[in-house]
């Protein structure tokens, strides 16, 4: 049973990392290259769509890692699982304090109501997202290491 939990947790965290990585390095550059107001509208739509899914994914991943740590507390590598969990907690805290407030504003913006500094706010979100992606990649790498 523990093996199944380890595999499911690693896959779910890995897919989450892949989605966040692609948002940063694929989706955002595509949206930023669109003409006129299309990019900003795309960012707002993405904020609404992913803003609804990602909290469940982040918290679900954290719960799975916690279950793995508890179930595997007497096995080698549990310290690595706890470390990955701590990194995922950091990513959730970062999200709540730094990224979600910007996303909550961004997802309501239209070309008619966006603030003057909307580009600066999106740039700030992207900078924090780089850090968050690095944190969740580290968590994923530690989980994979715990499997060996």
C-alpha positions as a Markdown table, in Angstrom:
| # | Residue | x | y | z |
|---|---|---|---|---|
| 1 | Unk | 0.0 | 0.0 | 0.0 |
| 2 | Unk | 2.8 | 2.4 | 0.9 |
| 3 | Unk | 4.4 | 1.8 | -2.6 |
| 4 | Unk | 1.1 | 2.8 | -4.3 |
| 5 | Unk | 0.9 | 6.0 | -2.1 |
| 6 | Unk | 4.5 | 6.9 | -3.0 |
| 7 | Unk | 3.9 | 6.4 | -6.7 |
| 8 | Unk | 0.6 | 8.3 | -6.8 |
| 9 | Unk | 2.0 | 11.2 | -4.7 |
| 10 | Unk | 5.1 | 11.5 | -6.9 |
| 11 | Unk | 3.1 | 11.4 | -10.1 |
| 12 | Unk | 0.5 | 14.0 | -8.8 |
| 13 | Unk | 3.3 | 16.4 | -7.6 |
| 14 | Unk | 5.2 | 15.8 | -10.8 |
| 15 | Unk | 2.3 | 16.7 | -13.0 |
| 16 | Unk | 1.6 | 19.8 | -10.9 |
| 17 | Unk | 5.2 | 20.8 | -11.4 |
| 18 | Unk | 4.8 | 20.3 | -15.1 |
| 19 | Unk | 1.7 | 22.4 | -15.3 |
| 20 | Unk | 3.3 | 25.3 | -13.4 |
| 21 | Unk | 6.5 | 25.0 | -15.4 |
| 22 | Unk | 4.6 | 25.2 | -18.7 |
| 23 | Unk | 2.6 | 28.2 | -17.4 |
| 24 | Unk | 5.8 | 30.0 | -16.7 |
| 25 | Unk | 7.8 | 29.0 | -19.8 |
| 26 | Unk | 5.2 | 28.3 | -22.4 |
| 27 | Unk | 1.7 | 29.8 | -21.7 |
| 28 | Unk | 2.9 | 33.2 | -20.4 |
| 29 | Unk | 5.2 | 33.9 | -23.4 |
| 30 | Unk | 2.4 | 32.9 | -25.8 |
| 31 | Unk | -0.1 | 35.2 | -24.1 |
| 32 | Unk | 2.5 | 38.0 | -23.9 |
| 33 | Unk | 3.1 | 37.8 | -27.7 |
| 34 | Unk | -0.6 | 38.1 | -28.6 |
| 35 | Unk | -1.7 | 41.4 | -30.2 |
| 36 | Unk | -3.5 | 44.3 | -28.5 |
| 37 | Unk | -5.6 | 43.3 | -25.4 |
| 38 | Unk | -5.7 | 39.6 | -26.2 |
| 39 | Unk | -2.8 | 38.7 | -23.9 |
| 40 | Unk | -4.3 | 40.5 | -20.9 |
| 41 | Unk | -7.6 | 38.9 | -21.5 |
| 42 | Unk | -5.9 | 35.5 | -21.8 |
| 43 | Unk | -4.0 | 36.1 | -18.5 |
| 44 | Unk | -7.4 | 37.0 | -16.8 |
| 45 | Unk | -9.0 | 33.8 | -18.2 |
| 46 | Unk | -6.0 | 31.7 | -17.1 |
| 47 | Unk | -6.2 | 33.2 | -13.7 |
| 48 | Unk | -9.8 | 32.3 | -13.4 |
| 49 | Unk | -9.4 | 28.7 | -14.7 |
| 50 | Unk | -6.1 | 27.8 | -13.0 |
| 51 | Unk | -7.1 | 29.8 | -9.9 |
| 52 | Unk | -10.0 | 27.4 | -9.4 |
| 53 | Unk | -7.9 | 24.2 | -9.9 |
| 54 | Unk | -4.5 | 24.8 | -8.5 |
| 55 | Unk | -5.5 | 25.3 | -4.8 |
| 56 | Unk | -7.0 | 21.8 | -4.8 |
| 57 | Unk | -3.9 | 20.5 | -6.4 |
| 58 | Unk | -1.5 | 22.2 | -4.1 |
| 59 | Unk | -3.4 | 21.2 | -0.9 |
| 60 | Unk | -4.1 | 17.7 | -2.3 |
| 61 | Unk | -0.4 | 17.2 | -3.0 |
| 62 | Unk | 0.5 | 18.4 | 0.5 |
| 63 | Unk | -2.0 | 16.0 | 2.0 |
| 64 | Unk | -0.6 | 13.1 | 0.0 |
| 65 | Unk | 2.9 | 13.9 | 1.1 |
| 66 | Unk | 1.8 | 14.1 | 4.7 |
| 67 | Unk | 0.1 | 10.7 | 4.4 |
| 68 | Unk | 3.3 | 9.3 | 2.9 |
| 69 | Unk | 5.3 | 10.7 | 5.8 |
| 70 | Unk | 3.0 | 9.2 | 8.4 |
| 71 | Unk | 2.6 | 5.8 | 6.6 |
| 72 | Unk | 6.3 | 5.6 | 6.0 |
| 73 | Unk | 7.5 | 7.0 | 9.3 |
| 74 | Unk | 9.5 | 3.8 | 10.0 |
| 75 | Unk | 11.0 | 3.5 | 6.5 |
| 76 | Unk | 14.2 | 5.0 | 5.1 |
| 77 | Unk | 13.7 | 8.3 | 3.4 |
| 78 | Unk | 11.0 | 9.7 | 5.6 |
| 79 | Unk | 13.2 | 12.7 | 6.3 |
| 80 | Unk | 13.2 | 13.5 | 2.6 |
| 81 | Unk | 9.4 | 13.2 | 2.5 |
| 82 | Unk | 9.1 | 15.6 | 5.4 |
| 83 | Unk | 11.5 | 18.0 | 3.7 |
| 84 | Unk | 9.4 | 17.8 | 0.5 |
| 85 | Unk | 6.3 | 18.5 | 2.6 |
| 86 | Unk | 8.0 | 21.5 | 4.1 |
| 87 | Unk | 8.8 | 22.8 | 0.7 |
| 88 | Unk | 5.2 | 22.3 | -0.4 |
| 89 | Unk | 4.0 | 24.2 | 2.7 |
| 90 | Unk | 6.3 | 27.0 | 1.7 |
| 91 | Unk | 4.8 | 27.0 | -1.8 |
| 92 | Unk | 1.3 | 27.2 | -0.4 |
| 93 | Unk | 2.2 | 30.1 | 2.0 |
| 94 | Unk | 3.9 | 31.9 | -0.9 |
| 95 | Unk | 0.9 | 31.4 | -3.1 |
| 96 | Unk | -1.5 | 32.7 | -0.4 |
| 97 | Unk | 0.6 | 35.7 | 0.6 |
| 98 | Unk | 2.2 | 36.7 | -2.7 |
| 99 | Unk | 0.6 | 35.2 | -5.8 |
| 100 | Unk | -3.1 | 34.8 | -5.0 |
| 101 | Unk | -3.8 | 38.5 | -4.2 |
| 102 | Unk | -2.4 | 39.5 | -7.6 |
| 103 | Unk | -4.3 | 36.7 | -9.4 |
| 104 | Unk | -7.5 | 37.7 | -7.7 |
| 105 | Unk | -7.2 | 41.2 | -9.1 |
| 106 | Unk | -6.0 | 40.0 | -12.5 |
| 107 | Unk | -8.8 | 37.6 | -13.1 |
| 108 | Unk | -11.3 | 40.5 | -12.9 |
| 109 | Unk | -9.5 | 42.8 | -15.3 |
| 110 | Unk | -10.7 | 43.8 | -18.7 |
| 111 | Unk | -9.2 | 46.4 | -21.0 |
| 112 | Unk | -11.9 | 48.8 | -19.7 |
| 113 | Unk | -11.2 | 48.4 | -16.0 |
| 114 | Unk | -7.6 | 47.3 | -15.6 |
| 115 | Unk | -5.4 | 49.5 | -13.5 |
| 116 | Unk | -2.6 | 51.6 | -15.0 |
| 117 | Unk | 0.1 | 49.4 | -13.4 |
| 118 | Unk | -1.5 | 46.1 | -14.6 |
| 119 | Unk | 1.7 | 45.1 | -16.5 |
| 120 | Unk | 3.9 | 45.7 | -13.4 |
| 121 | Unk | 1.5 | 43.6 | -11.3 |
| 122 | Unk | 1.7 | 40.7 | -13.8 |
| 123 | Unk | 5.4 | 41.0 | -13.9 |
| 124 | Unk | 5.5 | 40.8 | -10.1 |
| 125 | Unk | 3.3 | 37.7 | -10.2 |
| 126 | Unk | 5.7 | 36.1 | -12.8 |
| 127 | Unk | 8.8 | 36.9 | -10.6 |
| 128 | Unk | 7.1 | 35.2 | -7.6 |
| 129 | Unk | 6.0 | 32.4 | -9.8 |
| 130 | Unk | 9.6 | 31.7 | -10.8 |
| 131 | Unk | 10.4 | 31.3 | -7.1 |
| 132 | Unk | 7.4 | 29.1 | -6.5 |
| 133 | Unk | 8.2 | 26.8 | -9.4 |
| 134 | Unk | 11.8 | 26.5 | -8.1 |
| 135 | Unk | 10.4 | 25.5 | -4.7 |
| 136 | Unk | 8.0 | 22.9 | -6.1 |
| 137 | Unk | 10.7 | 21.5 | -8.4 |
| 138 | Unk | 12.9 | 21.0 | -5.4 |
| 139 | Unk | 10.0 | 19.3 | -3.5 |
| 140 | Unk | 9.5 | 17.0 | -6.5 |
| 141 | Unk | 13.2 | 16.2 | -6.7 |
| 142 | Unk | 13.3 | 15.4 | -3.0 |
| 143 | Unk | 10.3 | 13.1 | -3.3 |
| 144 | Unk | 11.9 | 11.2 | -6.2 |
| 145 | Unk | 15.1 | 10.9 | -4.1 |
| 146 | Unk | 13.0 | 9.5 | -1.3 |
| 147 | Unk | 11.8 | 6.7 | -3.6 |
| 148 | Unk | 15.4 | 5.4 | -4.1 |
